[in-house]
Amino acid sequence: MILLIYIPFFIYFCFNVFLLIGYLRSSRKTENLVSKAISISIIIPFRNEMLRWDKLLKSLESLQPGSCELKIFFIDDHSDDGGFTHLTKWKENINKNITILSLDSNVIGKKEAINLGVSIADSDWIFTLDADSYISDNFLKNFIVQMDDSSLVYLLPVVENDNGFFMSKIESNILFNINYSAIGLNRPLLANGAGMIFRKEIFLKLNPYHDNFDVFSGDDLFFLEKLTPNYRFEIRALKCNELIVYTTPPKNYYEMLCRSIRWSGKMKHVNLFQTKFIGLTVFLCNISLIPITFFHLYYNEITTLISILLIKLILDLGLLFINYYNSINLSLILKVFFTFIFYPFHLLIVLSYSIFNRSKWKGRTI
């Protein structure tokens, strides 16, 4: 009976082997590069972001369109912090095509804001950005270099800046690396609305939010859900440093916990079986380390226990460092080790809180 606690660990090991194969396939993918200029609209939904979007506005000011026909749309989701007025004044000094709109009083939510932006944009490509994220000056020039004729959706590396809680940054890097590798097997698992570029025509064709406007989160996952049945081969993940979307991380563990609870809350609304299966595998593998540790300590099987923990640590380090966008040093290794130890308990806390509490986002229940 005790062997049952090792099953998630074994599945996790096999999962990592498949991810390694996927990573190699993604990294070696041949490209059929586009040769013509493109039109692209950046759509930025916002709700009470006055204290978080300084870096975004500065990056848009210095963003070089290159050969792109660039338009920028800000969509206000009923902010009450003066953000609309602030943007209107900011726009006057910017030499770019910028439009600022507000949702009607009877229409609410980020999905409605994205829908509005896509509907009025006349560009071939749509780039969704969060209001607390920012990109490099030459982002668009580098994106054109990476484009190919066969892709409909590009998923970008979303990296947390260095001002937040270290465990959140480690988790976010691992999640991106898992998804990047899975896309190499044409099995996308995740998407991040802070960094998606897609053809407008595929969004309009799928109409991904028509049956889930009442869920005030998960715009990225609902879009992915509609894409995967027929278009998973046209989804591509990019990994170069020049295309990083930087985002604001949680400042402390409590903020990370709230975000994790929100993520788990929206997952139950989407029909992504593979994503849920892998998520459950990761959860059970981490949780199983607790009884495995006590079992081997009780029977004084220290060598076996150390071997199991080392295998798990090596797998996690592999997931973290196959694509890593920051310097690797002793401080980082210590933080990774602490995360390895604490993460099973973090998942238990998230599970417990998710069962007994409804998560909220921007003052709205998910």
Secondary structure by P-SEA (a helix, b strand, c coil): cccccaaaaaaaaaaaaaaaaaaaaaaacccccccbbbbbbbbbbbcccccccaaaaaaaaaccccccbbbbbbbbcccccaaaaaaaaaacccccbbbbbbcccccccaaaaaaaaaaaccccbbbbbccccccccaaaaaaaaaccccccbbbcbbbbcccccaaaaaaaaaaaaaaaaaaaacccccccccbbbbbaaaaaaacccccccccccaaaaaaaaaccccccccbbbbbcccccccccccccaaaaaaaaaaaaaaaaacccaaaaaaaaaaaaaaaaaaaaaaaaaaacaaaaaaaaaaaaaaaaaaaccccccccccaaaaaaaaaaaacaaaaaaaaaaaaacbbbbcccccc
